[in-house]
Amino acid sequence: MGFNDTMKALSDPTRREILDLLKKESMTAGEIGENFDMTGATISHHLSQLKKAGLISESREKNFIRYSLNASVLEEVLMWISSFQGGDK
């Protein structure tokens, strides 16, 4: 996981929408996919990119994988962005 991976993942509107869904509750890939008009393979690709960036984590629950938001990475990005507010010019 690197900063570039995180910013690349956040630059995609579909991935931001997935993060918004996961903000409310953990979900399976199928549950996430129900909110989009795209193939399961495309959803899987987006989940893979979010996982690579460390923005989501996965856990096994019986025969399913549940995806959850990893807020700590988002907090790090927000702290970095906020370091540019105000201050000396």
Secondary structure as GFF3:
##gff-version 3
##sequence-region A 1 89
A	DSSP	alpha_helix	3	10	.	.	.	ID=ss1
A	DSSP	alpha_helix	13	24	.	.	.	ID=ss2
A	DSSP	beta_strand	27	28	.	.	.	ID=ss3
A	DSSP	alpha_helix	29	33	.	.	.	ID=ss4
A	DSSP	alpha_helix	40	52	.	.	.	ID=ss5
A	DSSP	beta_strand	56	61	.	.	.	ID=ss6
A	DSSP	beta_strand	64	69	.	.	.	ID=ss7
A	DSSP	alpha_helix	71	82	.	.	.	ID=ss8
###
